[in-house]
Amino acid sequence: MSQNELRFGIWALVHGNRAALHDPEEPYDASFARNRALVLEAERLGYATTLVAQHTANPLDRDLGQLEAWTTSAALAALTSRIEIIAAIKPYLYHPVVLAKMALQIEEISQGRFGLNLVNAWNRPELEKAGLPFAEHDARYTYGAEWLSVVSRLMSGEAVTHHGEHFHIDDYQLRPAGKFRRRPAIYVGGESEPARALVAAQGDVWFINGQPLDDVRGLIADLRARRRSGAPLRFGLSAFVIARPTQAEADVELARLAGLAHLDAPLRDIQRSNTDPAVVMMKT
Ligand SMILES: Cc1cc2nc3c(=O)[nH]c(=O)nc-3n(C[C@H](O)[C@H](O)[C@H](O)COP(=O)(O)O)c2cc1C
């Protein structure tokens, strides 16, 4: 893939809806069947990639269904033949050896079409109610950086010995590895300073939240100015699109969705109260 190649991807509908959660035209559906149909259609239409976000429980309403990222990605890998599959991962949920092994397995199933997206977590109860630590914002990145360094080396087929603050690993090696390329792709989603440092040091692609293009230019310039070894960093931008034949029809749809937003307000309040206020993404 060349540095300047523009690729389009789709989000898997892990939360069951595209926009408004209470949309009479789109009944809530986070099932695997729906996502399989969506990703197969995206592949047929020529989309290059799909991102499967990771949320173990639904962050808005725990009674709502939620698609699981890693098992779904493995299944999608087996069902597709061209589209890239990216699964998000919150490091506290899996030991790096287990996760690297899962990544290499999906890399093998997909024959070199897999990537992981490291995300730092914002939904406090997702971890805390499981008895897992939810450290402060920057400490989560410190943990994530150590975790990713182990995962990256294991995915590259190295025999890893690592004695750090959080992990002790002795001469661990995973196979098969390196059959299709050096290792699966590493994406990082997050905008704070430690997120930027992490992606500059260890990532292949930086995922940026949708925002005004001038702001995006500034973010990219900041990352391009940072020292790094290896290939130049690539960039991905999250965007939400209303596609209609005319601007007027798109405006009508936007107004319809905006008119439904008040129905979701109580759930958005729950999400807000569960979100770590230090998360930069939520402010931009
Ligand atoms: C493209 C993209 C995908 C993301 N996917 C997830 C996800 O699957 N699960 C999750 O908990 N957070 C996800 N996030 C949220 C980021 O990880 C978020 O930015 C982070 O929790 C806070 O980091 P920050 O303070 O550095 O922005 C995503 C962010 C972006 C930009």
The ligand as a Gaussian input file, in Angstrom:
#p B3LYP/6-31G(d) Opt

LIG

0 1
 C      -11.336000       5.380000      14.888000
 C      -11.479000       5.205000      16.362000
 C      -11.937000       4.011000      16.873000
 C      -12.121000       3.821000      18.227000
 N      -12.610000       2.632000      18.672000
 C      -12.795000       2.424000      19.988000
 C      -13.254000       1.172000      20.472000
 O      -13.463000       0.232000      19.716000
 N      -13.438000       1.033000      21.807000
 C      -13.190000       2.038000      22.698000
 O      -13.400000       1.845000      23.891000
 N      -12.719000       3.240000      22.251000
 C      -12.527000       3.447000      20.944000
 N      -12.032000       4.643000      20.482000
 C      -11.805000       5.674000      21.480000
 C      -10.378000       6.009000      21.664000
 O       -9.650000       4.963000      22.134000
 C      -10.315000       7.185000      22.595000
 O       -9.779000       8.187000      21.838000
 C       -9.557000       6.912000      23.863000
 O      -10.306000       6.130000      24.680000
 C       -9.214000       8.135000      24.611000
 O       -8.003000       8.482000      24.302000
 P       -7.540000       9.991000      24.169000
 O       -7.783000      10.666000      25.485000
 O       -6.089000       9.823000      23.859000
 O       -8.327000      10.603000      23.045000
 C      -11.829000       4.863000      19.132000
 C      -11.327000       6.072000      18.623000
 C      -11.137000       6.248000      17.257000
 C      -10.592000       7.547000      16.756000

